[in-house]
Amino acid sequence: MNNDKILRLIPNFRFTDEYERQQLLHDYARFSPWIFWGSLIVGTLDFFINSYLGQLPALGILTYIFILIYSVILVVSLRKKKVDTLEVHTEAQYKIQLKKLHKSSLLFATIMFIIFNLNYYWIPFVTGSDLPHRSDILTNLLTTLIIALITGFVVYGFAKSKLIKTYKDNA
């Protein structure tokens, strides 16, 4: 995978001018290592501490709050520089972007569902700890499915409202 394919993973990177690209890369370079490595290290530590002691993951909760704050700072920094805007001038562009939003929110909900089930079933299976009982399996599957669907709808709603606002401002 070359750099162009990786850079296309950054939202709106292909549709920005050189100044916006530099600002995007600067902010991502500043915040991404903290977000990625911080969440990876703390998630791993939290998993081992939880599996060993069987306690409430206070360290993980505090770290994820800290990482969430860093993520919000990243988003605010990008918005102040007006880098995260989306150019939608025609109705055809609007419909294409709406389809992309729909697909990406479904993908997000699916990934969230898979990760939740990794935590409930596959990790306990690999570590040899107790698996949930049969009655808990259906309850956990339905709960994670409902949470993933609601989160997918919320992400879609926020993205769609931003797209509608951008379309109305540019029209």
One Martini backbone bead per residue (centre of mass of N, CA, C, O) as a GRO file, in nm:
protein
  171
    1MET     BB    1   0.095   0.038   0.026
    2ASN     BB    2   0.067   0.356  -0.048
    3ASN     BB    3   0.034   0.686   0.034
    4ASP     BB    4  -0.226   0.749  -0.127
    5LYS     BB    5  -0.406   0.532   0.006
    6ILE     BB    6  -0.371   0.634   0.295
    7LEU     BB    7  -0.465   0.936   0.249
    8ARG     BB    8  -0.764   0.852   0.165
    9LEU     BB    9  -0.855   0.791   0.470
   10ILE     BB   10  -0.876   1.082   0.488
   11PRO     BB   11  -1.103   1.303   0.519
   12ASN     BB   12  -1.111   1.507   0.234
   13PHE     BB   13  -0.819   1.501   0.101
   14ARG     BB   14  -0.885   1.520  -0.215
   15PHE     BB   15  -1.068   1.810  -0.161
   16THR     BB   16  -0.801   1.974  -0.109
   17ASP     BB   17  -0.577   2.194  -0.054
   18GLU     BB   18  -0.259   2.251   0.045
   19TYR     BB   19  -0.317   2.385   0.317
   20GLU     BB   20  -0.522   2.176   0.425
   21ARG     BB   21  -0.329   1.936   0.410
   22GLN     BB   22  -0.119   2.042   0.608
   23GLN     BB   23  -0.315   2.067   0.848
   24LEU     BB   24  -0.405   1.778   0.860
   25LEU     BB   25  -0.124   1.648   0.895
   26HIS     BB   26  -0.047   1.800   1.149
   27ASP     BB   27  -0.283   1.706   1.335
   28TYR     BB   28  -0.248   1.402   1.295
   29ALA     BB   29   0.051   1.391   1.389
   30ARG     BB   30  -0.012   1.500   1.679
   31PHE     BB   31  -0.264   1.291   1.770
   32SER     BB   32  -0.243   0.990   1.673
   33PRO     BB   33  -0.035   0.859   1.866
   34TRP     BB   34  -0.197   0.904   2.124
   35ILE     BB   35  -0.451   0.754   2.043
   36PHE     BB   36  -0.337   0.482   1.955
   37TRP     BB   37  -0.129   0.404   2.181
   38GLY     BB   38  -0.307   0.465   2.420
   39SER     BB   39  -0.535   0.263   2.354
   40LEU     BB   40  -0.359   0.011   2.330
   41ILE     BB   41  -0.223   0.006   2.607
   42VAL     BB   42  -0.477   0.035   2.786
   43GLY     BB   43  -0.637  -0.201   2.675
   44THR     BB   44  -0.431  -0.416   2.754
   45LEU     BB   45  -0.409  -0.355   3.053
   46ASP     BB   46  -0.710  -0.380   3.116
   47PHE     BB   47  -0.743  -0.673   3.034
   48PHE     BB   48  -0.536  -0.801   3.233
   49ILE     BB   49  -0.654  -0.688   3.491
   50ASN     BB   50  -0.940  -0.801   3.459
   51SER     BB   51  -0.865  -1.105   3.424
   52TYR     BB   52  -0.715  -1.128   3.698
   53LEU     BB   53  -0.926  -0.965   3.905
   54GLY     BB   54  -1.226  -0.897   3.829
   55GLN     BB   55  -1.274  -0.586   3.769
   56LEU     BB   56  -1.315  -0.265   3.737
   57PRO     BB   57  -1.226  -0.050   3.456
   58ALA     BB   58  -1.093   0.237   3.553
   59LEU     BB   59  -0.850   0.285   3.369
   60GLY     BB   60  -1.001   0.260   3.100
   61ILE     BB   61  -1.207   0.481   3.145
   62LEU     BB   62  -1.008   0.717   3.186
   63THR     BB   63  -0.857   0.683   2.916
   64TYR     BB   64  -1.098   0.711   2.724
   65ILE     BB   65  -1.161   0.996   2.812
   66PHE     BB   66  -0.888   1.115   2.731
   67ILE     BB   67  -0.907   1.028   2.429
   68LEU     BB   68  -1.168   1.182   2.374
   69ILE     BB   69  -1.051   1.460   2.427
   70TYR     BB   70  -0.838   1.447   2.203
   71SER     BB   71  -1.043   1.409   1.973
   72VAL     BB   72  -1.194   1.676   2.018
   73ILE     BB   73  -0.949   1.857   1.974
   74LEU     BB   74  -0.907   1.771   1.683
   75VAL     BB   75  -1.181   1.862   1.571
   76VAL     BB   76  -1.161   2.159   1.660
   77SER     BB   77  -0.902   2.223   1.504
   78LEU     BB   78  -1.025   2.163   1.222
   79ARG     BB   79  -1.263   2.369   1.241
   80LYS     BB   80  -1.099   2.632   1.280
   81LYS     BB   81  -0.951   2.575   0.988
   82LYS     BB   82  -1.160   2.464   0.780
   83VAL     BB   83  -1.102   2.142   0.688
   84ASP     BB   84  -1.389   1.968   0.732
   85THR     BB   85  -1.509   2.044   0.476
   86LEU     BB   86  -1.770   1.998   0.230
   87GLU     BB   87  -1.807   1.973  -0.118
   88VAL     BB   88  -2.146   2.074  -0.215
   89HIS     BB   89  -2.327   2.180  -0.514
   90THR     BB   90  -2.490   1.937  -0.605
   91GLU     BB   91  -2.725   1.690  -0.612
   92ALA     BB   92  -2.538   1.460  -0.701
   93GLN     BB   93  -2.328   1.498  -0.478
   94TYR     BB   94  -2.525   1.463  -0.246
   95LYS     BB   95  -2.610   1.167  -0.311
   96ILE     BB   96  -2.329   1.044  -0.298
   97GLN     BB   97  -2.265   1.127  -0.003
   98LEU     BB   98  -2.512   0.983   0.122
   99LYS     BB   99  -2.422   0.696   0.043
  100LYS     BB  100  -2.153   0.705   0.195
  101LEU     BB  101  -2.277   0.749   0.474
  102HIS     BB  102  -2.441   0.492   0.485
  103LYS     BB  103  -2.208   0.290   0.452
  104SER     BB  104  -2.028   0.393   0.690
  105SER     BB  105  -2.239   0.345   0.918
  106LEU     BB  106  -2.266   0.040   0.871
  107LEU     BB  107  -1.969  -0.026   0.915
  108PHE     BB  108  -1.950   0.082   1.202
  109ALA     BB  109  -2.168  -0.105   1.327
  110THR     BB  110  -2.031  -0.372   1.251
  111ILE     BB  111  -1.763  -0.329   1.398
  112MET     BB  112  -1.888  -0.288   1.676
  113PHE     BB  113  -2.021  -0.566   1.698
  114ILE     BB  114  -1.761  -0.733   1.670
  115ILE     BB  115  -1.608  -0.614   1.913
  116PHE     BB  116  -1.810  -0.689   2.129
  117ASN     BB  117  -1.793  -1.001   2.069
  118LEU     BB  118  -1.501  -1.030   2.134
  119ASN     BB  119  -1.532  -0.959   2.435
  120TYR     BB  120  -1.751  -1.186   2.506
  121TYR     BB  121  -1.616  -1.456   2.347
  122TRP     BB  122  -1.320  -1.480   2.228
  123ILE     BB  123  -1.142  -1.394   2.466
  124PRO     BB  124  -1.245  -1.604   2.674
  125PHE     BB  125  -1.172  -1.849   2.499
  126VAL     BB  126  -0.861  -1.798   2.478
  127THR     BB  127  -0.810  -1.760   2.801
  128GLY     BB  128  -1.018  -1.967   2.964
  129SER     BB  129  -1.257  -1.841   3.053
  130ASP     BB  130  -1.569  -1.771   3.117
  131LEU     BB  131  -1.848  -1.831   2.959
  132PRO     BB  132  -2.139  -1.764   2.868
  133HIS     BB  133  -2.442  -1.843   2.896
  134ARG     BB  134  -2.700  -1.920   2.696
  135SER     BB  135  -2.886  -1.686   2.796
  136ASP     BB  136  -2.659  -1.463   2.755
  137ILE     BB  137  -2.602  -1.473   2.454
  138LEU     BB  138  -2.865  -1.353   2.341
  139THR     BB  139  -2.861  -1.097   2.507
  140ASN     BB  140  -2.584  -0.992   2.407
  141LEU     BB  141  -2.647  -0.986   2.106
  142LEU     BB  142  -2.889  -0.791   2.122
  143THR     BB  143  -2.746  -0.561   2.266
  144THR     BB  144  -2.518  -0.513   2.058
  145LEU     BB  145  -2.704  -0.465   1.819
  146ILE     BB  146  -2.856  -0.220   1.931
  147ILE     BB  147  -2.611  -0.042   1.987
  148ALA     BB  148  -2.499  -0.040   1.697
  149LEU     BB  149  -2.751   0.078   1.559
  150ILE     BB  150  -2.774   0.339   1.718
  151THR     BB  151  -2.490   0.442   1.652
  152GLY     BB  152  -2.525   0.443   1.345
  153PHE     BB  153  -2.763   0.648   1.345
  154VAL     BB  154  -2.612   0.879   1.484
  155VAL     BB  155  -2.384   0.909   1.282
  156TYR     BB  156  -2.570   0.958   1.040
  157GLY     BB  157  -2.715   1.209   1.151
  158PHE     BB  158  -2.470   1.393   1.182
  159ALA     BB  159  -2.364   1.370   0.889
  160LYS     BB  160  -2.626   1.464   0.750
  161SER     BB  161  -2.647   1.744   0.880
  162LYS     BB  162  -2.377   1.842   0.767
  163LEU     BB  163  -2.446   1.799   0.469
  164ILE     BB  164  -2.695   1.982   0.457
  165LYS     BB  165  -2.554   2.241   0.546
  166THR     BB  166  -2.345   2.247   0.315
  167TYR     BB  167  -2.549   2.247   0.081
  168LYS     BB  168  -2.699   2.510   0.163
  169ASP     BB  169  -2.443   2.696   0.163
  170ASN     BB  170  -2.361   2.625  -0.152
  171ALA     BB  171  -2.652   2.688  -0.301
   0.00000   0.00000   0.00000
